[in-house]
Amino acid sequence: MTFAKAQVKRLIKKSGGKRVSKDAVDTLSQLMEDKALEVTAKALKFASYAKRRTLKASDFEMTQL
């Protein structure tokens, strides 16, 4: 899974970055992917605990507590 480079660059600029290198975009994209996989794994545990196979928004919200 990869995030669109234009979207990642836009996020960096929205956060105040004036100029953004390709390496910065690639690095943030990889970090976002790693974090998404980590959060999803935790959300799956909450769904499993609730005896569901379907992930719900509340499963993801619980990972942030």
C-alpha positions in Angstrom: 0.0 0.0 0.0 1.3 3.4 -0.8 0.0 6.9 -0.4 -0.2 9.2 -3.4 2.9 11.4 -3.3 0.9 14.5 -4.2 -1.3 13.9 -1.2 1.6 13.4 1.1 3.3 16.5 -0.2 0.1 18.5 0.3 -0.1 17.3 3.9 3.5 18.4 4.6 2.8 21.8 3.0 -0.5 22.1 4.9 1.5 21.6 8.1 3.8 24.5 7.2 6.5 23.0 5.0 7.5 25.5 2.3 9.7 23.3 0.2 9.5 19.5 0.3 12.1 17.1 -1.1 11.2 13.8 -2.7 13.0 11.9 0.1 10.8 13.7 2.7 7.6 12.6 0.8 8.9 9.0 0.5 9.9 8.8 4.1 6.6 10.2 5.4 4.7 7.9 3.1 6.5 4.9 4.5 5.9 6.1 8.1 2.2 6.6 7.4 2.0 3.1 6.0 3.8 1.6 8.9 1.5 3.4 11.4 -1.6 2.4 9.4 -0.6 -1.3 9.6 0.1 -1.0 13.3 -3.2 0.7 14.1 -5.1 -1.7 12.0 -3.6 -4.7 13.8 -4.7 -3.2 17.1 -8.2 -2.5 15.7 -8.5 -6.1 14.6 -7.8 -7.2 18.1 -10.7 -5.1 19.4 -13.0 -6.5 16.7 -12.0 -10.0 17.5 -12.5 -9.4 21.2 -16.1 -8.3 20.4 -16.5 -11.5 18.3 -16.8 -9.5 15.0 -14.9 -9.9 11.7 -16.0 -6.5 10.6 -13.9 -3.5 11.6 -15.8 -0.5 12.8 -14.7 3.1 13.4 -15.0 2.5 17.1 -12.3 -0.2 16.8 -9.9 2.4 15.4 -10.9 4.9 18.0 -10.2 2.5 20.8 -6.6 2.1 19.5 -6.0 5.8 20.4 -6.9 5.4 24.1 
